[in-house]
Amino acid sequence: MKYDTFTRTAHLVKESHTIDLMAGDNLILVDKRAVLLKYPVDIHNGILVVPAQFKEIALDPIFKVARAPAVTRVEPLYSLVKKVVIDPGHGGRDPGAIGRTGLQEKDVNLDIAKRLANRLRKEGVEVIMTRSTDIFIPLGRRVEIANSSGADFFISVHSNANRTRTLNGFEVYYVSPTVSDSTRASYAARNCHLNLDSSSFASQSLALKAILWDMVYTHSRAESISLARDICRSAGDMLDVRVIGVKDARYEVLRGARMPAVLVEVGFLSNPKEEQLLKGGYYREKLSEAILGGILNYARNLQLAEGQKR
């Protein structure tokens, strides 16, 4: 691939095949033939980013000419993800955001979370709910439930609101880089148990535990970002919705979790159109399906990564 930073165009070559694309444009040339993508090519953090459709339309036909595709065995989800904690935001005396027609966030969150839990259980995954009824659960208790569960990751389900009623869209948060991993690690070293094989270490000093917890938190943030991206991609593919994207935040449930954790904002109750959508069971079911799709993609990417390591 050759990339021109001034024109923001890329030229890809594979044997006799060529692909030409430009950042900001959804028109690409495959072997000089114009092809229209659903979403435009973009640049993110200095990296050229293409929509998932690009692989199917532009790359697959070219690489199938060169070689037959390898057969990859897809493991069932339960063999890759054993346990998930789902946290329906708000509840009880805390209604969360309230739409113009009176729709309460706590009810929307709980219904979507239950639908997602049912889908995961059908995939053979154990699910722990921080709440399964309309009760108030303090944020600290939600974190305790997650951390004591031994789960693979934590998903908190929320609905958004903003004074600007035209604002709409789907977004996913992970713990902000401004939250210090080393500070969290020092606290965890003093107050939390690490399941270490004592024969593997010469000592289990506070310093050693802090180093290990630092590694845990750093790894968890990276995995949280991957999970958030996969959920956003799935929402973009499966829902007719504006995907705002992946963001970082200092939410207590995220910074307190000791495993990969994301907070999903499924839509804006302050937006009249999205409030109407979120009222309906059909759209809530589609949201749960989209979140599951992101989890499946995340798990399969883990499977591929593990296979490459071997």
Secondary structure, DSSP 8 states (H G I E B T S, - for coil): -EEETTTTEEEEEETTEEEEEETT-SEEEETTEEEE-SS--EEETTEEE--THHIIIIIHHHHHHHS---------HHHH--EEEEEE--BTTB---B-TT--BHHHHHHHHHHHHHHHHHHTT-EEEES-SSS----HHHHHHHHHHHT-SEEEEEEEE--SSTT---EEEEEE-TTS-HHHHHHHHHHHS-----GGG-S---HHHHHHHHHHHHHHHHHHHHHHHHHHHHHHHHHSSS-EEEEEEE--HHHHS-SS-EEEEEEEETTSHHHHHHHHSHHHHHHHHHHHHHHHHHHHHHHHHHHHHH-
